[in-house]
Amino acid sequence: MPPTSALPNSPRSTSSQSKDASTCGRIRARPGSGVVSGALFPSTYSEAAAALEAHPSAVVVAGGTDVMVAVNDGSRQVDRWISLRRVQHADHFEVDGDSVLVGAGTTFEQILGPRGAALPALAEAARTVGGPQIRAAATLGGNLATASPAGDSLPALACYDTEIQIVGATHDRWVPLTDFLIGPGQTLLGPGEVIAALRLSSTSGAQHFAKLGTRNAMVISVCSLAGRLDADAGIARLAIGSASATVRRAVDAETLLLDGAPPDDVGAAVAEASSPIDDHRASAAYRRHALAVLGSRITRWLRNSDHG
Ligand SMILES: Cc1cc2nc3c(=O)[nH]c(=O)nc-3n(C[C@H](O)[C@H](O)[C@H](O)COP(=O)(O)OP(=O)(O)OC[C@H]3O[C@@H](n4cnc5c(N)ncnc54)[C@H](O)[C@@H]3O)c2cc1C
């Protein structure tokens, strides 16, 4: 499938390029709110990118579960929104053999539904995100753009060798997830660019996600680990969350997982691959210890799983 035709609303598949950004969607003024003076409602991602190019200080909003926190606590001022809520096919979902194309506007709640059957590790991660209200609104695109080291979708996406479709007003490009995430809060998105879709290139085999938090629900992860094993295809993936600046593959541990090494050895290699920090949620030493435990546990789950 050629990249530019990945989504029905990608730049070359629409006539939106000729539209002026100000004509996409309605502008809703909310006089007196003190925060929002207007909002644009593009109907394609390329229109959204054109709107962003025309209004560089505008803020893109999808589910609003990250950006509204900053607005409400006063740390972010917004004079114009570019809402993605009316982008057509934003929650596109298409399975093509081993590869899955997912629209950036797909919510965690949707991943928990029938779609999750194709992506068990991502579904397990989705189940741990916030509560039902958050999962109903929060999108994969928002989780990616926020680029928090603790973003719960990111380890599972790394296990699927995910590529991100970045769309501008007149161009699009695909980049590997590991290149897309530059650091905490930093991505490859340039001015006038938005995320349109994710291509999960390889999804076969047994797969699991495990997250450690200070309680069982509604919690930012202390550390997390996603794993995938398709021994017949020679594929092993282990990706660490919340224990380095961005999601990180534990490559040596993956080799041990594939070679049948003892689970504790795989776990030790996972911990070795991390570079956690001390913060208010946990010490670096605790995170390393926890990752060794998660690595050992996920190794057992993957080897005993029905999916494998
Ligand atoms: C109570 C609560 C609990 C939470 N729990 C978790 C949790 O357990 N795990 C977790 O990972 N996260 C959690 N979050 C954070 C948040 O829900 C997720 O990061 C979510 O995926 C953000 O998606 P969104 O659509 O709401 O993003 P928004 O808030 O709409 O946007 C977030 C950022 O991404 C940008 N953006 C959004 N979509 C695009 C796009 N398509 N292209 C370019 N830029 C875009 C926005 O401009 C903004 O900067 C929680 C948040 C809250 C408030």
The ligand as an ORCA input file, in Angstrom:
! r2SCAN-3c Opt
* xyz 0 1
  C      -7.022     11.598     34.662
  C      -6.042     11.247     33.557
  C      -5.480      9.976     33.546
  C      -4.571      9.635     32.549
  N      -4.030      8.374     32.564
  C      -3.140      8.025     31.608
  C      -2.563      6.721     31.625
  O      -2.852      5.881     32.484
  N      -1.665      6.410     30.635
  C      -1.322      7.309     29.663
  O      -0.516      6.977     28.781
  N      -1.852      8.557     29.637
  C      -2.747      8.937     30.579
  N      -3.281     10.201     30.573
  C      -2.826     11.158     29.554
  C      -3.712     11.227     28.288
  O      -5.006     10.708     28.518
  C      -3.085     10.471     27.104
  O      -1.779     10.930     26.842
  C      -3.938     10.589     25.835
  O      -3.569      9.568     24.931
  C      -3.854     11.943     25.142
  O      -4.694     11.891     23.994
  P      -5.716     13.080     23.643
  O      -6.391     12.700     22.393
  O      -6.598     13.376     24.802
  O      -4.674     14.261     23.427
  P      -4.934     15.852     23.530
  O      -5.001     16.247     24.959
  O      -6.027     16.270     22.636
  O      -3.554     16.346     22.906
  C      -2.337     16.071     23.557
  C      -1.200     16.714     22.761
  O      -1.080     16.072     21.504
  C      -1.313     16.992     20.431
  N      -2.060     16.209     19.438
  C      -3.171     15.463     19.638
  N      -3.495     14.790     18.524
  C      -2.579     15.132     17.593
  C      -2.374     14.759     16.228
  N      -3.166     13.886     15.585
  N      -1.330     15.301     15.571
  C      -0.495     16.165     16.200
  N      -0.625     16.548     17.483
  C      -1.664     16.029     18.172
  C      -2.033     18.169     21.041
  O      -1.754     19.370     20.357
  C      -1.454     18.187     22.447
  O      -0.205     18.841     22.449
  C      -4.211     10.576     31.551
  C      -4.795     11.856     31.557
  C      -5.697     12.190     32.548
  C      -6.309     13.566     32.546
*
